[in-house]
Structures are given as structure tokens and as C-alpha cells.
Amino acid sequence: MKSSFSYFFYLLLPALLSISLLSCKQNPNKTAAFVQPSILTKGGNFDFAKVTFNENIEQLVSKLLDTTETGFNGNNYEVFLYGKNEDFSGPIRDQHYFKFPEERYVLKTIVTDSIAQFDSIYFNQVVLETDAQKKLTAIIGKTKFEHKTGLDSLLNKLFKKYGKTFEMQEHDRKNAEVEAEFTKNMTPEQKEMSRQSTPVMDYAAYLLDYGNEGYVVWMLKDRIIQVSFDTDREISISSTGEYKNIEYLYVDFLVLTKNEYKKTGEAQLENAKLTKAGLQPFKVYNLKDFDPINPERLELLEKAWGK
């Protein structure tokens, strides 16, 4: 109960006040409704699960926009513009990437504790991508875990909230096709016996069976969620001579619109038709499903260039 509400009625309705106070005492653990922060600040707790993609980009990044690497103090959007003005010099980039056909803007926050979260997992940096009209298309949260349990917890929370990953759904679909073909001439009783004898996969355990690098994807109705991770070490020596050599799991938590995902995939296939090669769109993030060495993606690319 808000104190202003109680005070307003104090003189006029003392009985109502008594009832209100009694109600509050009976619900001591009742929490206030969650309010989505509109600004990314230290400890702001911007919740990735509540991203609508209608957020005002300039209000969202606030004072945490990082322009220190460029020394540019004017229009922050132009600093991170990539597309037609992007410098593609260098053989490695030329060989692996192509320019996305539409302009995109990239904004990056400084690194600071608890800038955003998903459930109880916190991120220390956020990178945002917008379209040419500065409408949010993708948001990436970056964090690191010293122990595997941190990443396990994130993946487990995603599994509980969103269910099976795209890979799991594809596994189920292919198994169903094989089962249907195998049992098509069986009686209903035989089909039931076959179903009961089929091993049941422990998806929750399977999700946590990963190595030092990899990715997981959830395909939702309006958005794509991709968690990609790899392992690296941080070595430091303090002024007192203390030496640290710690291995971390570095995690990128990517959420992008289904429409942007579709556009990116179509652009890759169109580029394949023109160049007869499998390249990735040059973006601030890599969509692992669009990696040219991904077997399913490679099949689509080969069709596009006529093989």
C-alpha cells in the first residue's frame, strides 16, 4: 500500500484505513509489480525477457553509450554505422563476409556490473543494432562465467521458460518421420508397442552436455534467441605482484526479431546467387544457423549458386 493513498483517506475514512493496514499485514511477502527500466544503467536490471523491440534507443542506452574507442563526441549513431560506408579492406574479412544490403546502426554500452538481466543472470555489457530508422532489431547481452554452473543456470532457465530448442524440435520432427515410415504397415497395437519401446530423451540433461564452445537457439513466434559461448583465459598481475590466471566462459545472449532473422537469411542466399560463394553477412553478431559450414545452411547455399 502506498503511504500517499493511506494519508489521503486518513481523516475521511479511518475504517477503510484500518482494513487496508490489516490487509498489508496479512500479505508481508507480496511484491510490487515489475516495472521495466527504460534506461540501461548500472544495476538497472533491464530484463531481456521483457524486450518489446519498441524501446526508444536513445533513452535506452542513456549515458552508457561507449564512444571512447573512436574519440567522437557528436552523433553517436554515425560512429557505429556500418553498411555502405564500412571498410572491408583486408583479405580475411573479404573472404568470409558480405555487406548487408540495408543500413544498420550499432550502439555499444560501456562495461559495467548488472546492466541488464535475464531472470537472475546478469550482463555487464549490451550491444544494440537498429535499422535505418533507428528501430531496434537486435540486442546482445555479454557476460562471463568462471564456472560452468553459471552457463548451466542460464540455459536451464531458458529451457524452463521457452521449452525445447530448435535443435530439439528438429530432432523430434525427424524421429517422428522415421517412426511414421517404420510403423506405417503396423496395427495400432504394434504401433503402441513400438512407441513404448522408443527411448525418451532427457532434454534438460542433453542441453547441458556441451564443451568449451558452442551455441543454442530458440525459435519463438516473434523472435530468435541465440546463446553462444566460448572459453578463454584472463591473465593479470596486480600492483602487489598477485598473479591471476582464470579461465572464463564468455557468453553472448542474442535476441533479435524474427523479421530481421528472415531478412538476414534471404540476404545471404541472394548474395550466394551473385558471388557463387557462401559468405556471412557482416554484422555485430554472428548467426550460427547461417554459418556457411553448417550442413543445412550449406545445402541451401549450394542450391542458390546452382550446384
N, C-alpha and C positions, 0 to 999 in steps of 0.2 A: 504494500500500500504506500502511495506517495504521501509525504507529510503535508504537501500543499492541499491535497484532496481532503485530508482529515481536518486541517485547520479551517478550511472554507466552511465546513459544516459544523464546526465545534459549537458555536453559540446557538445555531438554529436547530440542530438535530443531534443532541447528545446521545440519544438512544441508538441512533444509527452509527455513531462513532464507536460506541461500546461493542456493537455487533461486529463492526469492521475490525477492531482490535482483537476481538476474540477469534475471528476468522484467521487473522495473521498468525496468532499464536498456535493455532491448530495446524498450520502448514509452514513450519520453520524452514523446511528444505526446499520450498518452492522457489524456482529460479526465474529470473526475468527473461522475457523473450529475447532471442539473439538478434542483435542489430548488426547488419553487415557494414563494416567500416568502408568508407568511400575513399580513404587515403591510405596508401602504403607507408606506414611509419614503423619505427622500432617498437615491437610489442603490439602492433596494431591488430594482429590476428585476422587479417583479411583471409576469408575462407574460400579455398578453391572449389569446394563443393557447391558454393552459392554463386559462382560466376555466371552472369547472365549474358555477357558479351555486349551489353548495352551501357557498360560503365563509361563515364567520361574520362578519357585517357589523361587529360591534363590534370584533373582533380585526383585521379587515382595515383599517379606517380609522385605528386607533391614535390617536396624538396629533396627527395631521394634519387632524383634522376642523376645519373653519373655521366658527366661530361669532362671528367678530369683527364681522360686519355687523349682528348682532342684539343683541349685548351680553348674551346669555342664557347662563347658566352651569349650568343644570340638565340636564334630559333633552334631549339633542341631537336626538333624533328628532322631538320635538314642535315644535322650532324650524322644521324644514323640512317639516312635514306639509302636504300640500295635497290638496284634495278637498272635502269638505263644508264645511270652515272657510275655504276660500280666498276672498279678497276679489276679486270680479270687477267692482269698480267701474271705470268708465271705458269710453267708447264703443268704443275700438279693440279692446280685449280682448273685450268683449261681442259684437262683430260677427264675430270670427274664431274664437273658441274655445268649447268647451263643457266642462263638468265631467266628468271621467272617473267612471263610476259606482262604482268601488271605491277605497278609500283607498290612497294610496301615500305612501311616505316618501322624502325626498331627503336625501342626505348629500353634502357637498362638502368636498374637502380644500383646504388652502392651496396656493398656487402655489410649487413647489419643483422643482429640477432632477432629472430622471431618476427620477421617482416610479414610473413603470411603462413598459412597452415592448411593442412587437410586433416580433419579430425584432430588428433593430438600430435601429429607430426608437423614440425615447424621447418620453414625455409629461411635461408639467410640472404637470398638474392632473388629478384624477379626480373625476367626479361619479357617484354611485350612486343607483339607485332600487330600492326594495323594495316588496313587497306589505304588506298589513295585519299579517301575521305576521312582518315584517322579513326575509323571504326575498328574496334578490337577484333582480331581474327584468331589470335593465339596468345597464350600466356604460359610461361615456363617458370617453375619454382626450382631453385637449386639448393641442394643441401649435401651433407656428407655424414656418414656414419662410421664410427670407429669399430663397431661390432656388427655382425650380420643380423643380430636381433632387431636392429633399428629398421633395416630394409624389410625384414620379415614382417614386422609390425605394420609397415605401410602397405605392403601387398595384401596382408590378411585383412586389413580394414577396407581396402578396395574390393576385395572378393566378397566380403560380407555386405557391402553396400550395393555393388553393381553385378554380382554374380559371376558367371563364367567369362573367362577371357575370350577373345576372338579365336585364339588357337584351340581352346577347349571346345568351343562351339563347332569349329570346323572338324575337329576330331569326332565329335558326336554325329555330325552330319554324314561324314564318310563311313563311319561304323554302321549307321542306320542304312545306308545304301548297300553296303556289303551284306548286312543281315537280311535285308529285304530280298536280295538276289539269292542268298543261300537258302532261305526258307520259303520261297515263292510256291513250291510244289508240296509243301508240308501241310498236314492237317492242323487245325487250331491247337490241338493238344500237343503236337510235336513242336509247334512254334513257341508255345508257352514253356516247354521243357528247354528249348534252345535258349530262350531269353533268361531263364533262371540259372542256366549254366554259364552265362557270359559274365566274366569278372567285372566288378564295379570299380571304377577308378576313384581313388581318393584324390579329388581335385585340389583340395586345400593343401595336402602334403606335396602334391606334384608342383604346385605353384612355387613352393619354397625350395625346390630342388634345382638351384641354379649355381653357376660357377662364379668366376671373378668378373664377368661382364655379360651383358645380355639386355633384353628388353621384354616388356609385357604390354599388351594392347587390349583396351576395352572399346568395343564399338557400341556406342549408345545412340539413342534416337536422334539427338541434335548435335552431338559432339563426339570427338575421339579423345581418349585418354591413353597416353603412352608414358610408361615409366622405363627409362633407360639408365643403365648404370655400368660403371667400370671401376677398377681398382688402381690406386696409385699411392705413392708414399710422400709424406711431407717430412723433410729433414730441417731441423733448426738448432741453432746454438744461441743460448741466451747470453746476456752481458756477464752473468756469473759463471759462464762456462758449462751450463747444463745442456746436455746433448739429448735431442729427441728425434726418434726415427719411427714414425707412426704410419701404419697402413690404413687407408680410408676407402670406403665405398662411396664414390661420388655419384650422386643421383640427379637426373633431370626429370622433373614431373611436368609433362606437357599436356595442356588441354587446348584443343582447337576446335573450331566449328566444323560440322560435317560438310558444310558447303566449301570451306577452304580446303579441306582434305580432298574433296572431289575435284576441285579446280586444279590442285597441285598434281594429282594423278593424271588428269586429262592433259595438262601441260607437258608432263613427262612423255606421254605417248605421242603427242603431236611433235615434240622435239625429236623423238626417235624416228619418226617418218622422214623428217628433214635431214637428219645427220647420219641415219643408219647406225646409231650407237646408243648405248644405254647409259645415260647420264642422270645425275640427281639435280633437282632444282636447287639453286644457291639460296639458302635461307639461313636464318639464325639457329635453326634446329634441323635435325635430320629425321625424316620419317622413315623408320626402319622397314616398314612394309614396302616402301618404294626404293629400297636398295636394289640396284640392278643385278646383284648376285643372288638375291632372294629367288628361289626356284620358280615360285608362282608369278613373281613380277617379271622375271626373265622371259617366261613364256609369253606374256602379254607384249613385252618389248619386241621379241622376235617376230610376233605377228605384225606389229606396227611397221617394222622395217622389212617385211616381206620374206622372212626366212621360213 
